């Protein structure tokens, strides 16, 4: 059975566009998280620590060793 070669161009374009879209979503999430992977299933302790980090550094993912806010 022959391969419909003209169908490979749209297939390649769709595959490339899904790849580009997924990469852009990943890059934007990492930029918003200062290069760190996203947090999943955060509990009350994590929320408290994110609030503390936000007050110390101005960003939820930023961390500081300074004990003065």
N, C-alpha and C positions, 0 to 999 in steps of 0.2 A: 504494500500500500504506500502511496506516495505521501510526502509531507507537504501540507499547504504552506509554502514558504512565505507567502504574503501575510499569513496570520502571525508570523514570528515577530514582525515589527511592532504591532500593537501590544503583543504579549511582553516584549522587551520593554516597551515604554511604560506599561502598567507596573511591571516588576521594579523598574528603576524609580518610578514615582513613589511607590509604596516604601521602597528602601530609603529614598531621600526624606520622605515625610517622617518615617520612624526615627531616622538619625537626627532630624531637626528637633523632634519632640524630646529625644534623649538629651541633646545638647542644651536646649533651653531649660530643662529640669535641672541639669547639673550646674548651669550658670546660676540659677536661682538658689541652689543649695551650696554655693561656693565650692563647687567641684566634688562634693560628697554625694553618695547615693541617697535616694529618697528614704525617709523613715516610714516604716510600716508598723501598724498595731501599737501605737504609743499609748501608754497608760498615764495615770495621774502623776507619777513620779517624773516621767519624761516631759509631760506638759509643764510641771513646775520648773524643771531644769531648763526647758526652752524659754520660759518666761524670764528666768534669772539671766540666761545668756543674752536674751534680747535687751534686758536692762543694762547689762555690763558692756556689751559690744555694739548694740544697735541692730543686730541681726540674730535670728533664732539659731542659725547654725554656727555663729561665731563663738569662740571659747576664749576665755581669759583666765589667767592665774591670779589676777588682782582681786583682792578681797574688798575693795572699795567700789561702790556703785557710783 
